[in-house]
Amino acid sequence: MEGFLVALVVSFGVIFVAELGDKSQLMALTFATRYKPVPVLIGITVATAVVHLASVAIGYGLGAALPTEWISLVAGLAFLGFGAWTLRGDTLTEEERRKAEKTSKSAIVAVSVAFFLAELGDKTMLATITLATQYGWFGTWLGSTLGMVAADALAILAGRMLGRRLPDKTIRYGAAILFAICGLWLVLEAVRQLT
């Protein structure tokens, strides 16, 4: 039990700190201005749990890494697309608006996919792989997942507070800019790794 607790605490602390100011925390803030907080948090949790489980498997079982530079490049281009899509804006009919308020499935899927792509090859994934080579897989997985979700929950809270005080146009432009920043960040990381 002692090894599990050490892995849990160390992984939580390392990933929580690594996530502060990270691009995925900016994404959490952005999504929180557009969707209700619970679906955003569920989407983040699902994506994080899957990516960190894969990270732990790589670090603990294989000791190898994914070709992160190509994954980062594809994810970066996708985020640039998300930014353009956000800038274009969407309009809802009254019926669609009522459906959106009732269901949160599409928000969970959108957030899960975006976070899954963003986390592949990210520093938190690489940190989790590294931690898993030194600690038990379950404690590392649970601690790293909880650490990231906790850090992103702070961003969701900030995003909700901003969303109540800012006009829709400002939020749309801000979200588009944040997606573009995340996309460029991923593309530049990929190019740096490929050269």
C-alpha positions in Angstrom: 0.0 0.0 0.0 2.9 2.4 0.7 4.2 2.2 -2.9 0.7 2.9 -4.2 0.3 6.0 -2.0 3.8 7.3 -3.0 2.9 6.8 -6.7 -0.5 8.5 -6.2 0.9 11.6 -4.3 4.0 12.1 -6.4 2.0 11.7 -9.7 -0.8 14.0 -8.5 1.7 16.7 -7.5 3.9 16.5 -10.6 1.0 16.5 -13.1 -1.0 19.2 -11.2 2.0 21.5 -11.4 2.8 20.5 -15.0 -0.7 21.3 -16.1 -0.8 24.8 -14.6 -0.6 27.2 -17.6 -0.5 24.3 -20.1 -2.4 24.5 -23.4 -4.9 21.9 -22.2 -5.7 24.1 -19.2 -6.4 27.0 -21.6 -8.6 24.6 -23.6 -10.6 23.8 -20.4 -11.1 27.5 -19.8 -12.2 27.9 -23.4 -14.7 25.0 -23.3 -16.1 26.2 -20.0 -17.2 29.5 -21.7 -19.2 27.5 -24.2 -20.5 24.5 -22.3 -21.8 23.7 -18.9 -19.0 22.8 -16.4 -20.0 19.2 -15.7 -19.9 17.9 -19.3 -16.6 19.7 -19.8 -15.2 18.0 -16.6 -16.5 14.6 -17.7 -14.9 15.0 -21.1 -11.6 16.0 -19.6 -11.7 13.1 -17.2 -12.5 10.5 -19.9 -9.7 11.8 -22.2 -7.2 12.1 -19.4 -7.9 8.7 -18.0 -7.5 7.0 -21.4 -4.3 8.9 -22.4 -2.7 8.5 -19.0 -3.6 4.7 -18.9 -1.8 4.4 -22.3 1.1 6.5 -20.8 1.4 4.2 -17.8 1.3 1.2 -20.1 4.1 2.6 -22.2 6.2 3.7 -19.3 5.6 0.7 -17.0 5.3 -2.1 -19.6 7.3 -1.1 -22.6 9.6 1.7 -21.6 9.1 3.2 -25.1 7.5 6.3 -26.5 5.0 7.1 -29.2 6.1 9.1 -32.3 4.8 12.2 -30.6 6.1 14.7 -33.2 3.6 13.5 -35.8 0.7 13.3 -33.4 1.5 16.8 -32.2 1.5 18.1 -35.8 -1.9 16.5 -36.6 -3.4 17.7 -33.3 -2.0 21.3 -33.9 -3.6 21.4 -37.3 -6.9 20.2 -35.8 -6.8 23.0 -33.2 -6.2 25.6 -35.9 -9.3 24.2 -37.5 -11.2 24.4 -34.2 -10.2 28.0 -34.0 -11.5 28.8 -37.4 -14.7 27.0 -36.7 -15.1 28.9 -33.5 -14.5 32.2 -35.2 -17.0 31.4 -37.9 -19.5 30.9 -35.1 -22.6 28.8 -35.0 -26.2 29.8 -34.6 -28.9 27.7 -32.9 -32.6 27.6 -33.6 -34.8 27.8 -30.6 -35.4 24.0 -30.7 -31.6 23.3 -30.9 -31.1 25.7 -28.0 -33.6 23.7 -25.9 -31.9 20.4 -26.8 -28.5 21.8 -26.0 -29.7 22.8 -22.5 -31.2 19.4 -21.9 -28.4 17.2 -23.2 -24.6 17.4 -22.7 -23.6 14.4 -24.8 -22.2 16.4 -27.7 -20.2 18.6 -25.3 -18.7 15.5 -23.6 -17.7 14.1 -27.0 -16.2 17.4 -28.2 -14.2 17.9 -25.1 -13.0 14.3 -24.9 -11.8 14.3 -28.5 -10.1 17.6 -28.2 -8.4 16.7 -25.0 -7.4 13.3 -26.2 -5.7 14.9 -29.2 -4.1 17.6 -27.2 -2.7 15.3 -24.6 -1.0 12.8 -27.0 2.6 13.8 -26.9 2.1 16.5 -24.3 4.4 17.1 -21.4 1.9 15.6 -19.0 1.8 12.4 -21.0 5.6 12.3 -21.2 5.8 13.0 -17.4 3.3 10.2 -16.7 5.4 7.8 -18.9 8.4 8.8 -16.9 6.7 8.5 -13.5 5.4 5.0 -14.5 8.9 3.8 -15.1 9.7 4.6 -11.4 6.4 3.9 -9.6 3.6 1.4 -9.7 1.2 1.7 -12.6 -2.1 2.1 -10.8 -1.0 4.8 -8.4 0.7 6.7 -11.2 -2.3 6.4 -13.4 -4.8 7.5 -10.7 -2.6 10.3 -9.4 -1.7 11.7 -12.8 -5.4 11.6 -13.9 -6.6 13.3 -10.7 -3.9 15.9 -10.8 -4.7 16.9 -14.3 -8.5 16.9 -13.7 -8.0 19.1 -10.6 -5.8 21.6 -12.5 -8.3 21.8 -15.3 -11.2 22.1 -12.9 -9.6 25.4 -11.8 -9.6 26.5 -15.4 -13.3 25.5 -15.8 -14.2 27.6 -12.8 -12.4 30.6 -14.2 -14.0 30.0 -17.6 -17.5 30.0 -16.1 -16.9 33.2 -14.3 -15.6 34.9 -17.5 -18.5 33.5 -19.5 -21.1 35.2 -17.3 -19.4 38.6 -17.6 -18.3 38.8 -21.2 -20.5 39.3 -24.4 -20.8 36.3 -26.7 -18.8 37.9 -29.5 -15.8 38.5 -27.1 -16.0 34.9 -25.9 -16.1 33.6 -29.5 -13.1 35.6 -30.5 -11.2 34.8 -27.3 -12.0 31.1 -27.8 -10.8 31.2 -31.4 -7.6 32.9 -30.4 -7.0 30.3 -27.6 -7.6 27.4 -30.0 -5.2 29.0 -32.5 -2.6 29.5 -29.8 -2.9 25.8 -28.8 -2.7 24.8 -32.4 0.3 26.8 -33.2 1.9 25.6 -30.0 1.4 22.0 -31.0 2.6 22.6 -34.6 5.8 24.4 -33.4 6.5 21.6 -30.9 6.1 19.0 -33.7 8.3 21.0 -36.1 11.0 21.4 -33.4 10.9 17.7 -32.7 11.0 16.7 -36.4 14.1 18.9 -37.1 
